[in-house]
Amino acid sequence: MQIVAALFVENFEMRQAPGPSTRIDITGAMFSMAADSPTPTVVSPHLVALIHCPPDESGSGVFEVVFRSGRDPESLDESEPVARNVSPFTVEPGRFTYRLVRGELPFDDYGTIYAHCRVDRGPWTIVPFTLLPPAD
C-alpha cells in the first residue's frame, strides 16, 4: 500500500458521485497557522492521509504518524517524538481509504513540526506544520 497524499486540513468530507464514485471535499489545506495565543501552547491540527491498496495486496495495514521537530527520517530513533499515532486499518484491494489523525502538538516556541507518515514499514511521507506568532 502507498500514501497518495497527506495534508493538514480544516475540514474533510466524503460524498457519493455518479458511477458509483466517491468525491473527497478538502477545505482549508494548510502547512502553517497563526497561534491563538503566545507560546508555550498546544495546537490540534487534523492530518488526513489518502492511501491506495493495489489489487494484488491483502488490504490490511497499519498507518503510523510520528510528529517530530526534525525532518530527517533517518534520525527518528535519536529524538523523542512530540506525538505519535498508530492505527490498523483495512481497505478493499484496488481501492482507496483515508486516515484522519488529530495531533495534540505542544509548541514551546514558534517553529515547525514534521508529521512522518507511513503504511506498515514503508517509506516515510513527511508533512511540515509551522506555528506562526498570533496575528494582530
C-alpha positions as CSV (number, residue, x, y, z in Angstrom):
1,M,0.0,0.0,0.0
2,Q,1.1,3.6,-0.5
3,I,0.3,7.0,0.7
4,V,-1.0,9.0,-2.3
5,A,-1.3,12.3,-0.4
6,A,-1.1,13.7,3.2
7,L,-2.1,17.2,4.3
8,F,-3.1,19.2,7.3
9,V,-6.7,20.3,6.7
10,E,-9.5,22.3,8.4
11,N,-12.3,20.1,7.0
12,F,-12.6,16.8,5.2
13,E,-15.9,15.3,3.8
14,M,-16.7,12.4,1.5
15,R,-19.7,12.2,-0.8
16,Q,-21.1,9.9,-3.4
17,A,-20.9,10.8,-7.1
18,P,-22.5,9.1,-10.1
19,G,-20.7,5.9,-11.2
20,P,-20.7,4.9,-8.3
21,S,-17.7,7.0,-7.4
22,T,-16.6,8.9,-4.3
23,R,-15.6,12.5,-4.1
24,I,-13.4,14.0,-1.3
25,D,-14.1,17.6,-0.4
26,I,-11.0,19.0,1.3
27,T,-11.1,22.6,2.6
28,G,-8.5,24.7,4.4
29,A,-5.4,22.6,3.4
30,M,-2.6,24.2,5.3
31,F,1.1,23.9,6.2
32,S,1.1,26.7,8.8
33,M,-1.2,28.6,11.1
34,A,-1.1,31.6,13.4
35,A,-1.3,30.7,17.1
36,D,-4.4,31.6,19.0
37,S,-2.2,32.6,22.0
38,P,1.5,33.2,22.7
39,T,3.8,30.1,23.2
40,P,4.0,27.8,25.0
41,T,0.8,26.4,23.6
42,V,-0.8,23.3,22.2
43,V,-2.4,23.1,18.7
44,S,-4.5,20.3,17.3
45,P,-4.5,20.3,13.5
46,H,-6.1,17.5,11.5
47,L,-3.8,15.4,9.3
48,V,-5.5,13.4,6.5
49,A,-3.7,10.8,4.5
50,L,-5.1,9.1,1.4
51,I,-3.9,5.5,0.9
52,H,-4.2,3.3,-2.1
53,C,-4.2,-0.5,-2.0
54,P,-3.1,-2.3,-5.2
55,P,-5.4,-5.1,-6.4
56,D,-2.9,-7.8,-5.6
57,E,-2.4,-6.9,-1.9
58,S,-4.3,-8.0,1.2
59,G,-5.9,-4.7,2.2
60,S,-4.7,-4.9,5.8
61,G,-2.2,-2.4,7.1
62,V,-1.0,-0.2,9.9
63,F,-0.9,3.6,9.5
64,E,1.8,5.3,11.6
65,V,2.3,9.0,12.2
66,V,5.2,10.3,14.3
67,F,5.3,14.1,14.9
68,R,8.9,15.3,15.4
69,S,10.8,18.6,15.4
70,G,13.3,17.2,12.9
71,R,12.7,16.4,9.3
72,D,15.3,13.6,8.7
73,P,13.6,10.2,8.9
74,E,17.0,8.5,9.3
75,S,17.4,10.0,12.7
76,L,13.9,9.1,14.0
77,D,15.3,6.8,16.6
78,E,17.6,9.5,18.1
79,S,14.9,12.0,19.3
80,E,11.7,11.8,21.2
81,P,8.5,12.2,19.3
82,V,6.3,15.2,20.1
83,A,3.3,12.9,19.5
84,R,2.6,9.6,17.9
85,N,-0.4,7.7,16.4
86,V,-0.6,4.1,15.2
87,S,-3.8,2.7,13.8
88,P,-4.6,-0.6,12.0
89,F,-6.9,-0.4,9.0
90,T,-8.4,-2.5,6.2
91,V,-9.3,-1.4,2.7
92,E,-10.7,-3.4,-0.2
93,P,-7.8,-4.3,-2.6
94,G,-7.8,-2.0,-5.6
95,R,-9.5,0.8,-3.6
96,F,-8.5,3.9,-1.6
97,T,-9.0,4.7,2.1
98,Y,-8.2,7.6,4.3
99,R,-6.8,8.0,7.8
100,L,-7.6,11.1,9.8
101,V,-5.3,11.9,12.7
102,R,-5.7,14.8,15.1
103,G,-2.4,15.7,16.6
104,E,-2.0,17.3,20.1
105,L,1.2,19.2,19.3
106,P,2.9,21.2,22.1
107,F,5.0,24.2,20.9
108,D,7.4,25.8,23.4
109,D,8.2,28.4,20.7
110,Y,7.1,29.2,17.1
111,G,8.5,26.8,14.5
112,T,7.9,23.7,12.5
113,I,6.9,20.2,13.5
114,Y,7.1,17.4,10.9
115,A,4.5,14.6,10.6
116,H,6.3,11.5,9.5
117,C,3.7,9.2,8.0
118,R,4.0,5.6,6.7
119,V,2.0,2.5,6.0
120,D,3.4,-0.7,7.6
121,R,7.2,-0.3,7.4
122,G,7.1,1.5,4.1
123,P,8.8,4.8,3.1
124,W,8.1,7.9,5.1
125,T,5.9,10.7,3.7
126,I,6.9,13.9,5.6
127,V,4.4,16.8,6.0
128,P,5.5,20.1,7.7
129,F,3.3,22.1,10.0
130,T,4.6,25.6,11.1
131,L,3.2,27.5,14.0
132,L,3.4,31.3,13.5
133,P,3.1,34.1,16.1
134,P,-0.5,35.3,16.7
135,A,-1.9,37.6,14.1
136,D,-2.5,41.2,15.1
